[in-house]
Amino acid sequence: MNFSTAVQEFRQALPGTDAFKRVRVQCEQIIRNVPEQAAMCFVIGEFCRAYVLFYEDQEVSPEFAHQVKSQLLGYMDSLEVALGSADERTLSAALNQVVVAYAGKRGLV
């Protein structure tokens, strides 16, 4: 399992909680097998965990589900591009941008 595979599988999945659960499992596998990507996968995995925790037993509109899927894909895409650069500073900057954007959407910053 690698991050690019997780991104592509999520892109093809339906926007329900099962897709978010799958990404979290994939991120946990990557953390165990590719520890240099642990911080990135932890952030993405926690996004997924929070989504499932909040919405698994609730009905959400298709528009909302697509919006959240698009939000996560945006984060994953930016991290995937940074990962492809093989530059730690680029990846760190991308990860910081994801965290700030996510925290901002949650009203934390």
Backbone bond lengths (Angstrom), bond angles and torsions (degrees), N, CA, C in turn:
res aa  C-N    CA-C-N  psi(-1)  N-CA   C-N-CA  omega(-1)  CA-C   N-CA-C  phi
1 M - - - 1.449 - - 1.526 108.82 -
2 N 1.330 115.41 133.38 1.463 119.89 173.11 1.528 108.81 -133.46
3 F 1.308 115.20 168.33 1.454 120.02 -173.67 1.529 111.94 -64.01
4 S 1.315 117.57 -39.33 1.469 120.35 179.85 1.522 111.54 -61.44
5 T 1.318 116.85 -39.12 1.467 120.79 177.34 1.524 110.09 -64.19
6 A 1.328 116.74 -42.87 1.461 120.52 178.71 1.533 110.65 -61.08
7 V 1.330 116.71 -41.80 1.464 120.99 179.26 1.521 110.09 -62.34
8 Q 1.323 117.30 -48.22 1.461 120.75 -177.02 1.526 111.99 -65.50
9 E 1.330 117.18 -40.25 1.468 119.80 178.49 1.525 110.74 -65.49
10 F 1.330 117.17 -40.31 1.464 119.87 178.26 1.523 110.45 -66.09
11 R 1.317 117.16 -39.17 1.466 121.13 179.34 1.535 110.29 -58.96
12 Q 1.326 117.43 -36.56 1.465 121.84 -177.19 1.534 113.21 -85.22
13 A 1.317 117.77 -15.00 1.464 122.02 -174.61 1.528 111.87 -78.66
14 L 1.310 115.24 156.98 1.462 120.58 172.23 1.525 108.64 -69.20
15 P 1.327 117.95 151.85 1.468 120.55 -173.02 1.529 114.56 -83.21
16 G 1.323 117.50 48.10 1.456 120.32 178.05 1.512 111.86 -107.21
17 T 1.320 116.52 177.90 1.461 120.63 -176.92 1.525 112.12 -63.11
18 D 1.322 118.38 -27.64 1.472 119.58 178.94 1.521 111.50 -60.96
19 A 1.323 117.31 -37.77 1.472 120.59 178.70 1.527 110.51 -65.54
20 F 1.314 116.50 -39.40 1.466 120.47 179.23 1.534 110.66 -68.67
21 K 1.328 116.08 -38.03 1.472 119.86 176.10 1.523 110.39 -61.38
22 R 1.319 115.96 -42.38 1.468 120.92 -179.13 1.531 110.56 -63.36
23 V 1.310 117.51 -44.01 1.469 120.41 178.63 1.524 110.10 -61.16
24 R 1.313 116.75 -40.65 1.472 119.12 179.92 1.521 110.87 -62.50
25 V 1.327 117.27 -44.36 1.463 120.79 177.79 1.531 110.01 -61.32
26 Q 1.318 116.59 -43.50 1.461 120.36 178.86 1.528 110.87 -62.32
27 C 1.326 116.84 -41.75 1.464 119.99 178.76 1.529 110.67 -63.89
28 E 1.310 117.59 -39.68 1.464 120.41 177.63 1.528 111.07 -62.85
29 Q 1.324 116.78 -39.11 1.473 120.50 176.75 1.529 110.39 -63.64
30 I 1.308 116.60 -43.00 1.465 120.50 -179.84 1.525 109.96 -64.93
31 I 1.314 117.58 -41.29 1.470 120.55 177.94 1.522 110.50 -57.51
32 R 1.336 116.65 -42.83 1.463 120.28 179.81 1.526 112.56 -69.31
33 N 1.322 117.28 -35.71 1.461 121.00 -171.76 1.529 114.90 -99.56
34 V 1.318 117.32 -23.50 1.465 121.53 -178.55 1.531 107.41 -133.77
35 P 1.331 117.67 73.29 1.462 120.45 -171.94 1.525 114.84 -59.47
36 E 1.320 118.61 -22.31 1.466 119.38 177.70 1.526 112.06 -69.47
37 Q 1.326 117.87 -11.42 1.465 122.26 176.08 1.529 111.58 -106.25
38 A 1.334 116.44 13.70 1.468 121.29 -173.64 1.524 112.66 -61.61
39 A 1.319 118.58 -47.16 1.466 120.34 -176.55 1.527 110.99 -61.59
40 M 1.313 115.70 -45.31 1.451 121.27 179.67 1.528 110.77 -60.42
41 C 1.318 116.28 -47.68 1.464 120.26 -177.80 1.521 111.77 -71.31
42 F 1.325 116.85 -30.53 1.462 119.47 176.39 1.523 110.52 -63.76
43 V 1.324 117.25 -45.56 1.462 121.21 -179.99 1.527 110.63 -61.49
44 I 1.314 117.30 -47.39 1.465 120.68 179.68 1.524 110.43 -64.76
45 G 1.324 117.02 -43.17 1.461 120.99 179.16 1.521 112.14 -61.60
46 E 1.326 117.10 -39.27 1.462 120.42 179.37 1.522 111.69 -70.77
47 F 1.322 117.60 -33.85 1.467 120.55 172.83 1.524 108.70 -57.90
48 C 1.331 115.71 -47.21 1.468 120.83 -179.26 1.525 111.19 -64.31
49 R 1.326 116.79 -43.27 1.459 120.84 180.00 1.523 110.15 -59.81
50 A 1.315 116.80 -44.67 1.466 120.77 -179.50 1.525 110.94 -63.42
51 Y 1.323 117.30 -43.10 1.463 120.49 179.77 1.523 110.41 -60.25
52 V 1.319 116.17 -47.51 1.470 120.24 -179.39 1.531 109.98 -63.65
53 L 1.314 116.97 -44.50 1.460 121.19 179.93 1.529 111.62 -58.38
54 F 1.323 116.70 -44.16 1.460 120.75 -177.39 1.532 113.71 -76.42
55 Y 1.326 117.70 -34.95 1.465 119.23 -166.46 1.524 116.13 -121.07
56 E 1.321 119.08 -1.63 1.467 119.26 -175.49 1.528 112.38 -60.22
57 D 1.303 118.00 -40.11 1.469 119.95 -176.27 1.527 112.67 -101.41
58 Q 1.332 115.68 17.56 1.455 119.94 178.75 1.518 110.18 -120.43
59 E 1.297 114.65 150.87 1.461 118.77 173.18 1.518 107.71 -83.68
60 V 1.320 116.29 127.71 1.463 120.61 176.21 1.524 107.82 -118.71
61 S 1.298 114.99 152.10 1.463 119.19 -179.92 1.526 109.35 -70.00
62 P 1.314 117.05 151.33 1.464 119.59 176.10 1.530 111.91 -58.26
63 E 1.319 117.27 -34.84 1.455 120.82 179.41 1.528 110.99 -63.52
64 F 1.341 116.02 -44.09 1.455 120.14 179.41 1.525 110.65 -64.84
65 A 1.331 116.45 -43.87 1.467 120.42 179.83 1.523 110.70 -60.56
66 H 1.323 117.72 -42.71 1.472 121.32 177.84 1.526 111.32 -66.86
67 Q 1.333 116.44 -37.43 1.466 120.36 179.21 1.524 110.67 -63.00
68 V 1.324 117.27 -45.27 1.461 120.51 -178.98 1.525 110.48 -69.35
69 K 1.331 116.48 -38.59 1.468 119.40 176.81 1.529 109.58 -61.79
70 S 1.307 117.21 -43.50 1.471 120.77 178.86 1.525 111.43 -63.45
71 Q 1.323 116.14 -38.69 1.463 120.18 178.05 1.528 109.89 -61.05
72 L 1.335 116.30 -49.33 1.460 119.55 -179.71 1.526 111.25 -64.81
73 L 1.331 117.66 -40.74 1.464 120.02 177.55 1.522 111.29 -61.52
74 G 1.309 117.58 -36.75 1.458 120.46 176.49 1.516 111.07 -61.05
75 Y 1.315 116.02 -44.48 1.462 120.00 177.67 1.525 110.51 -63.72
76 M 1.323 115.95 -46.92 1.463 120.41 -178.13 1.529 111.13 -63.60
77 D 1.329 116.76 -40.92 1.464 120.33 179.64 1.530 111.26 -62.69
78 S 1.325 116.53 -43.90 1.463 118.14 -179.13 1.527 110.95 -65.91
79 L 1.318 117.07 -36.98 1.467 120.02 177.54 1.527 111.43 -69.69
80 E 1.318 116.51 -37.00 1.464 120.06 178.86 1.531 110.81 -64.74
81 V 1.315 117.03 -42.59 1.467 120.87 177.39 1.525 109.76 -61.48
82 A 1.322 116.59 -46.00 1.468 120.55 179.86 1.523 111.14 -63.66
83 L 1.308 116.65 -39.55 1.460 120.87 178.36 1.530 110.36 -62.18
84 G 1.318 116.21 -38.53 1.457 121.19 178.83 1.515 113.63 -65.64
85 S 1.322 117.24 -20.71 1.463 120.04 179.23 1.524 112.00 -74.19
86 A 1.324 116.46 -19.28 1.471 122.72 -178.62 1.527 112.29 60.33
87 D 1.330 116.26 22.91 1.457 121.59 179.09 1.522 108.11 -113.38
88 E 1.318 116.77 119.38 1.463 121.29 -176.45 1.521 112.21 -61.26
89 R 1.311 118.23 -37.20 1.468 120.61 179.37 1.521 111.41 -66.03
90 T 1.323 116.06 -39.75 1.462 120.08 178.16 1.525 110.29 -64.19
91 L 1.323 116.07 -44.08 1.464 119.95 178.80 1.523 110.97 -64.85
92 S 1.323 117.08 -42.22 1.462 120.76 178.68 1.523 111.14 -62.28
93 A 1.318 117.12 -42.41 1.468 121.15 178.55 1.528 110.66 -64.14
94 A 1.325 117.08 -42.27 1.470 120.77 178.91 1.525 110.61 -64.14
95 L 1.324 116.39 -41.87 1.461 120.58 178.99 1.535 110.20 -63.62
96 N 1.320 116.58 -42.32 1.466 119.72 176.93 1.529 111.24 -61.88
97 Q 1.314 117.56 -40.61 1.465 120.76 178.35 1.523 111.07 -62.97
98 V 1.335 116.99 -40.82 1.464 120.99 178.17 1.529 110.09 -62.86
99 V 1.320 116.82 -47.08 1.463 120.48 -178.64 1.531 110.64 -61.97
100 V 1.312 117.81 -44.85 1.469 120.95 179.68 1.528 110.38 -64.16
101 A 1.313 117.91 -42.86 1.468 121.12 178.96 1.529 110.85 -63.71
102 Y 1.310 116.87 -45.46 1.469 121.07 -179.61 1.528 110.15 -65.35
103 A 1.320 116.79 -45.43 1.467 119.78 179.13 1.523 110.55 -63.09
104 G 1.318 117.21 -37.48 1.456 121.03 177.82 1.514 112.29 -64.50
105 K 1.317 117.26 -40.32 1.465 120.63 178.23 1.522 111.58 -65.39
106 R 1.322 115.72 -28.58 1.470 120.96 179.96 1.520 111.85 -89.94
107 G 1.330 117.16 -0.06 1.455 121.05 178.90 1.514 114.33 78.12
108 L 1.326 116.73 20.10 1.463 120.29 -178.06 1.522 113.09 -87.12
109 V 1.333 116.33 -20.27 1.478 119.64 178.68 1.513 109.21 -132.77
